[in-house]
Amino acid sequence: MIGLAMVMAFALPVQGARPTERCSAPTALPAELTGWSAMAPVTASAEARGAPTVAPGRALRVKLSTNEKLRFARPPVKAGAAATSGGMIAVTVEAAGRYRIALGENAWIDVIAGTTAIESVAHSHGPVCSPIRKMVDFDLAPGRYLIQLAGSRSATLPLMIVRVRK
């Protein structure tokens, strides 16, 4: 029993673990997020008009801009402090369903259709001891959406958009 306590006391934190958790090994990701480790680089736009279009199902390492350079399509619900980063990417949804946006770091997510903000339907943390920090779900119809990211303390943000339910 004492040996187990010593192992737990010296276990190192794993990226994505919440601050009070200690992990000895990363947790396997759900099937829809298995592509998380193969991230493609993309640079988010500082303005809505130049937002690059990304495809659901592909993990991305999104390069962000500093907060003072951002010109959002509509003000984010939580813009973040001056020393934070953000940006915009677009996604085209081919089939209606519930889509999850998973982030590897904390940031605020707004999904915009035209000029209308889409309400999220669920929020959660990533699996314990995984590299995923935050997951937010949205019910989306076919169409093009602008994803506004704000308040990131990092200059890059791991991100993946996946369809989780019809």
N, C-alpha and C positions, 0 to 999 in steps of 0.2 A: 504494500500500500504506500509506504514512504517513497519507494522507487518511482511509482507512477506520479506522485505529487511533485517529485523533483523534475521529472521529465516535463510535466505540464508547466512548472514554474519557469523553465528555461526554453520553452517552445518559442520560436520566433514568429512575429506577426507576418501574415501573408498579405500581399497587395489586395486591397478590396475588403479586407476584414475590417469590421467596425472597431473603433479604438479600444473597446474593452475586451475584445476577443483575441485569443491566441490560437494559432493554427499550426499543426505539425505538417500538414500537406494541403495543397489546393483541393477544393471540392470539384467534382465533375459537373459540367454545365448541363442544363436541359438540352434536349435534342435540337430545338430550334436555334440555339445559340452556339452550337459546336464550331461554327466558323470563326468564333471570337479571336482565336489566336493568329489568324491569317489576315492581318489588317492592311488595307490599302490606304496610302496617304491621299488626303484631299484637303484643299485650302478653302475654308468657309469664306464667304463674302462678307465684307463689312457693310454692304448695302443689299437690300432685297433684290434689286434688279439684276445683280450679277451673281446670284446664288447658283452654285453648281448643282446639277441634278444627280442624285445618287439612286441606286436601286435597293429595294428591300432585300434582306438576306445576305448582305455583304458587310463584313466588319470594316470599320474605317478608323483611321487615326486622323482626326480633324484638327487642322492648324487654325487657331483662332486669332482674332485681332484684339488689341487693347480696347478697353471700354470707351475711351474718348473718340475712337475712330468709327464707332458703330452708328449706323443710321437704320434703325429697325423699321419694318413696315408698319408696325403698331407698337406702342410702348409695351415692353415686357411686364408681366405681372410683378416680377422681381428682377430688377435690372442689375443688381450687384453693385458693389463699391467701385470707386474709381480705379483701384488697383487690380481689378479683375478683367477677364477676357470673355469674348463671346463671338458670335458670328451667325451666318445663315446658310443653310443648305436647303435644297428642294428635293422632294421625293414624288414620284408619280406612282399612284396606286392603280393597279389594273383590275383588282377584284375587291369587292367590299369585304370588310371583316374587321376584326380587332387586331390592331397593330401595336407592338411593344417597341418602345425606344429604350434601349439599355445603354447606360453610361458607365465608364470606368472611373470617373471622378464626379464629384458633386458639381452640379450646374442647374440652372433653371431651364425648363423646356416649355416653349409655347409652339403650338401647331396652328398655322393660319391657312384658311381657305379663302382666297380673294382678300377681303378685308375683315373676315369673321374669324375670331378665335374659336378653336374647337376645344370643348371641355374634355378633360381627361376622365377616364372611367375607373382607373385603378392606379395605385402607387404601391411600390414595394422596394425593399432592398434587394440586391442580388443575393444569390445563394451564399450562405455563410462560408467564409474562407475561399471565396472565388474572386476573380479580378473585377467583377461587376459590382458597382457601388449602388446604382439606382436604376429602377425600371418604372416606366410610366406607360400606361395603355390608353389608346384612343380608338374609338369606333369610327372608321373612315369609309366613305363611299369612293368609287373610282374617281380619279381626278388628280390634280397637281396640288401639293401642299408645300408651304414654306415652314421650315423648322427653324425657330429662333432659339439660339443657345445664349444664355447670359449668366454672369456671376461665377465663371470658372476661375479658380485660383491658379490654374495651369494654362500654359500657352498652347497645349495640345490636349485633345479630349478623345479617348477611345469611345466609339459609338457604334451601335448596330441597331437597325430597324428590321423587325421580323413580324410576319403575320402569325398570330397565335391562335386565331379562331375565325371561323366563317361568320 
